[in-house]
Amino acid sequence: MFRLAELYYEKSAEEYLDADEAYKKAIDSPTPPPEAPPRVDYTPTINLYRRLLTEFPTYRFLDATYYLLGFCLGEMGDDVQAKQALLALVCANRFKPLDTPAPEPPQPARSAQRTPGGDDEAYKSCTPVRKDSKFIPEAWTRVGEFHFDNPSELRLG
């Protein structure tokens, strides 16, 4: 099932590249297309990863499945679900990849001082799904990018 998901990923990526190339050629033509540029669709891959996580929760490449699920969701613009899957990889004791993400708590007004135990401690108690996973550094980087790209989460103080 994991390998089939990879094959679906490759097929979707090739279809997107072909559609994007055709779109770029059409843009340069005398009659450019009125529709928006094509977007990649990893839905078959995502569905297989979700099924794999549901039916085989102890799969030996669980960490790769979490990471690739998050990656595909992010590439399709579903940042909230992508972040949830990546957090499940790096913080398995607090997040599950298929759960509906909790809404972001309201952001307090910026203050001149940081509060003890505040933002710096948000992920301190995290335990990864697999401690030796090669995907952990990249997953933390992507989680950080999600926080950075969401202005309401970026607090300076």
C-alpha positions in Angstrom: 0.0 0.0 0.0 2.9 2.4 0.8 4.5 1.7 -2.5 1.2 2.1 -4.4 0.9 5.5 -2.7 4.3 6.4 -4.0 3.3 5.3 -7.5 0.2 7.5 -7.3 2.4 10.4 -6.2 4.6 10.0 -9.2 1.6 9.7 -11.5 0.1 12.9 -10.1 3.3 14.8 -10.3 3.8 13.8 -13.9 0.2 14.8 -14.8 0.7 18.1 -13.1 4.0 18.8 -14.9 2.4 17.9 -18.3 -0.6 20.1 -17.5 1.6 23.0 -16.3 3.8 22.8 -19.4 0.7 22.8 -21.7 -0.7 25.8 -19.7 2.6 27.8 -20.1 2.6 27.2 -23.8 -1.0 28.2 -24.0 -0.3 31.4 -22.1 2.2 32.4 -24.7 -0.3 31.8 -27.5 -2.4 34.5 -29.2 -5.4 33.2 -27.3 -4.3 32.5 -23.7 -6.6 30.3 -21.6 -9.0 32.0 -19.2 -8.8 29.4 -16.5 -6.3 29.4 -13.6 -3.1 27.5 -13.9 -3.3 23.8 -13.1 -2.7 22.6 -9.5 -1.2 19.3 -8.4 -3.7 16.8 -7.1 -2.3 14.2 -4.7 -5.7 13.0 -3.5 -5.2 9.3 -4.4 -1.9 9.3 -2.6 -3.3 11.1 0.5 -6.3 8.7 0.6 -3.9 5.7 0.6 -1.7 7.1 3.3 -4.8 7.8 5.4 -6.0 4.2 4.8 -2.6 2.8 5.7 -2.6 4.8 9.0 -6.1 3.6 9.8 -5.7 -0.1 8.9 -2.0 -0.6 9.9 -1.3 1.7 12.9 1.9 -0.2 13.7 3.3 -0.1 10.1 7.2 -0.1 10.2 7.4 3.0 8.0 4.8 4.9 10.0 7.1 7.9 10.3 7.6 8.1 6.5 3.8 7.8 6.1 3.2 10.7 8.5 5.8 12.9 6.8 4.6 12.1 3.3 1.0 12.7 4.2 1.9 16.1 5.6 4.1 16.9 2.6 1.3 16.0 0.1 -1.3 17.9 2.0 1.0 21.0 2.2 1.7 20.8 -1.6 -2.0 20.9 -2.2 -2.4 23.9 0.1 -4.1 22.2 3.0 -1.6 23.7 5.5 -3.8 23.0 8.6 -4.0 19.2 8.0 -0.4 19.1 6.8 0.8 20.7 10.0 -1.4 18.1 12.0 0.3 15.2 10.2 3.8 16.6 10.7 3.1 17.3 14.4 1.9 13.7 14.8 5.3 12.6 13.6 7.3 14.8 15.9 4.9 15.0 18.8 3.0 11.7 18.7 2.1 12.0 22.4 0.0 15.1 21.7 -1.1 14.9 18.1 -2.7 12.3 15.8 -2.3 12.6 12.0 -5.9 12.0 11.1 -7.5 14.1 13.9 -9.2 17.3 13.0 -6.7 20.0 14.1 -7.7 22.0 17.1 -8.5 25.6 16.4 -5.7 28.0 17.1 -6.1 29.7 20.5 -6.7 33.4 20.5 -3.5 35.3 20.4 -2.7 37.6 23.4 -1.6 41.1 22.8 2.1 41.5 22.3 4.0 42.4 25.4 7.5 43.6 26.1 8.3 40.5 28.2 8.0 36.8 27.4 5.9 34.9 29.8 7.5 32.0 31.7 6.5 28.7 30.2 5.0 30.5 27.2 5.7 30.0 23.5 9.2 28.5 24.0 7.7 25.6 25.8 4.9 24.7 23.4 6.6 21.6 22.1 9.0 20.7 24.9 7.1 17.7 26.0 6.9 16.2 22.6 7.8 12.6 21.9 8.2 11.6 18.2 6.5 8.6 16.8 9.9 7.1 16.2 13.0 8.6 17.9 15.5 7.7 15.2 13.3 8.9 12.3 15.2 10.6 9.5 12.1 12.7 8.9 12.1 14.6 12.2 14.4 17.5 11.3 12.5 18.2 8.1 9.2 17.9 9.9 10.2 20.4 12.5 11.4 22.7 9.8 8.0 22.5 8.0 6.1 23.0 11.3 8.2 26.1 11.9 7.5 27.4 8.4 3.7 26.9 9.0 4.0 29.0 12.2 6.1 31.7 10.4 3.8 31.9 7.4 0.8 32.4 9.7 1.1 36.0 10.9 -1.2 35.4 13.8 1.2 32.8 15.1 4.3 34.9 14.7 4.8 36.7 18.0 7.7 38.9 18.8 8.3 40.2 22.2 
